[in-house]
Amino acid sequence: MGFDFRFLGPLQVWRGGRFIEIRAPKQRALLAVLAIRAGQVVSIDRLIEELWGGAPPPSARTTLYSLVFRLRRRLHAGVEVMGTRSPGYLLRVAPGALDFRRFEAGLVRGRAELAAQDHARAARTFRDALALWRGQAFADVPEIPLVQAEARRLEELRLTALEDRIEADLALGRHALVAAELYALVEEYPLRERLWEMLMLALYRSARQVDALRAFEQAQQALAGHWGLTPGPGLKRMYERILAADPGLMPMERSEPPPTALGDPRDR
């Protein structure tokens, strides 16, 4: 029976349909580090550095051995899953056993479909990948450098996948539906210019040219207010095209309803 490790939210471990709770924070941290480096040996020294920082206790090595033993017992897994190999340990699982690797694989597929202009399939693929998220990545894992860096990387990929999914929806003529979603997103992420561009486009395609131009002004204010920035070339170009009523802004494909109603952005 294979494992299903879920880190895109609070930690969940499933095996054969049975939930395995990992309560101890240090065990969650150890499992997270090994999962991020799955298939690679993580040295004992690196594990000690990650788990205890720059001032590990004298007993750190002995405590680590105990952590590995207890985690193996908790997972009902032996060395075939949590292997011992000099100079440390490694987690042996298939890429599909890690939800964040499944998310990344979906993102790669969705981008390929988007590049091939298979917008309907791309939108579904991105939705499926985003549905893996249940909250912040590694939400209940102690804050250690490797885990924090991976959480930031995955969050950036999540936002990119969300933007790509909206791009696919816009290509399918779903502009009226995504406009409301985009208003919420630019409020939450005011410095992401691609979101502002897509909001302007969605509004323009919804016969709301004035609102589209107003969105550009709001983007200007948001950028200037945070870092004294000015809109980038893409945002400026969208503004100019809307002013010129560029016919190329209208969708090429007929409008299609989404497969499900839109809800929380993390579920899309």
N, C-alpha and C positions, 0 to 999 in steps of 0.2 A: 504494500500500500504506500503510495507516494505522499510526500508532504506538500502542503500549500502554505507558504509563508507570506503573510500579508503585512506589509509595512506602510502602505499608503493610507495612513490613519493610525489609530491605536493598534498595537501589535496583536495579531491573531495568528495562531498556528493551528492548522487542521491536518489530520491524517486519517484517511479512510472515512471521511464524514464525521470524525470525532474531534471536538475542540480541545486543544491542549493549552491550558492557561500558564503563562510564564509570569509569575508575580514579582520575583526578586529583580530590582532595578539593575543590579550588576549582571545578572543572567541575560536580561533583555539587551543590555549594552554589548555583551560578548556576542550574542547571537547576531545583533545588527552588524557589528564589525565583520564577522565571518561571512555574513550574507552579502555585504557590499563587495567583499573580495572573494566571492564564491568561486571555487575551483582553483584558488591561489593559496599558497601557504602564507599565513600571517605569523611572523616570528613572535616568540614569547616576549621579547623585549618590546616589540611594537604594541602588542596587546596590553602589556603593563603600562606603557606610555599613554595609550588611548584611555584605559580604564581608570588610571590614577593620576594622570597628568605628570607634571615635572617633579613631584615629590611623593613617589610611591612609598608605602610603608615597608619596613624590612621583610615583612612576611608576604609581600606581594606575589612572589613566584609560587609559594605554597598555596596561597589563597586562590591564585589562578588555576592551579591544578584541581583544587577542590571545586571551583566554579565549573570547569569543564566536565568533571565527573558528575556533578549534580544536574547540569544541563542535559547531558546524555541520558541520565536516568529519567529526567522529566519528559524528554522527548521519546523515551523508549527506543532510543537509537544508539547503536554502537559506533565503532570506528569506521564502518562502511559509510556513515553519514557525516559524523564529526571525526575526521581522520587526524591521526598524529603523524606528522612528517617533519623531520628536522628542517629548520630550527623552530617549528611551532605547530600550528594546527590549520586545518582547512575544512571548509564545508563542501561536501560533495552532493550536489543536487542538480537536477535538470534545470535549464534556464526558465522553463515554464512553471517551476515551483515557486518562483519569486514574483510577486505581483508587479514590482517596479520594472522588472525585466520584460514582463508581458506588456506593460504599458509602453515601454520604449519600442518593442517590436511592432505594436500597433501604430505607433507614431510613424515609424519608417514605412509601413505599408500604406498608411493614409497619405503620406507625402508623395509616394510613388503614384498613387491613384489620382491625387490632385494634379500632379505634373502631367499625367496622361489625360487630364480633363474628364475623368470619370467621377464627376462631382457627387452623384448620388451615393456611389459606393464609398467614396472618401468620407462623406459626411457620416455614414453609418460606422465606418471604421474608427473615426475619431471619437464618435459618441461611445462606442464600445470601450475604447481605451480609457476615456475620461471617467466612465462609470466605475472603473476600478478604484477610484479615489473615494475614501470615506472621511477624509479630513486631512490635516497637515501630515506630511510624510514623517515617519518615525516620531509620531506625536507624543508617545509616552516612554520614549527611550531617553535615558539621561543625556544631557548635553555634553557631548565629547566632540573633539575637532573633526574627525572623519565623518561622523554621522551628521553633524551640522552642515558640513560642506556638501555632502550628498543630498541632504534635504533641500538645500538652496538650489542645487543643480536640477533636481527633479521638479521643484516648483517652477523654475524657469521653463522647463520642458512642458509642464502642464499648461502654463499660460500660452506657450507657442501652439500647443495642440488645440487649445480653445480658440485661438485666433484662426488657425487653419480650418477648424470646423465651421466657424462663422463665414470664412471666405467661401467654403464649399456651399453653404446654405445660401449665400448671396448669389452665387452663380446659378443656383436652382430657382431663383426668383422669390426667395423667402424673406425679402427685405422688410416687409411690414412687421413680421414676427420678430426678427432679430433686432430691430431698432430699439425696442424697450429693454431688451437684454443688454444691448451696448450702452445705453444710458447708465445702467447700474454698474457696468464694468468700468467705464471711464471715471465714474465717481470713486471706485475702489482703487483703480490703477491710473491716475491722471497723467502719468509720464510716459505711458505706452502709446506712442503716436499711431501705431498701426490700428489700435482700437478707435481712435478719433477718426482716422481716415475711413474706416468701415462704417462708423456711425454716420458720417457725412454722406457716404454713398447710399446707405440704407434709407436715410431721410430723403435724399434727392429722388431715389427711385420710388418713394412713396408719395411723390408730388408735394414734398415739403421743402422746397428750395430755400425759403427764408430760414427755416429751422436748421437746415444743413449749413448755411453760412453763419448762423449764430453759433453752431457747434464749433466752427473754426475759431471764432472769437473766444469761446470758452477754453478751447485748447491753448490758444495764445496766453490767456491769463493764467492757466494752470502751469504752463511751462515757465513763464516769467516769474510767477510767484514762488516756485520751489527753488529754482537754481539760476534764475535770470536768463533762461534759455529762450531761443526763438524757434518756431516750427521748422522742421527739417524739409528737405526738398520734396519728399513724397506728400507731406501734408499740404505744402504750398501748391503743389501741382494739382492736388484734388480740389483745392479752393478755386484755382484758376479755371479748371475744367467745368466746375459747377457754374461759375460766373458766365462762362461761354456757352452753357447748355450743350456741352459736348454730347452728341448722340451715342458715342462709344461708351458712355457710362451706363447705358441701359442694358439689362441682362440679355444674354444670347439664348438662354434656355427658358422654357415655360415654367411658370410657378408651380412648385410642388409642395404639398404639406409635409411637415416633418414627421418622422416615424412615431415620435412621442411628444407630449407637451413639454415645453421648456420649464425647468424648475431651478434648483440651486445650480450655479455655474459649475460646481465641482462634479455634478452628475451629468454634465453634457459632454 
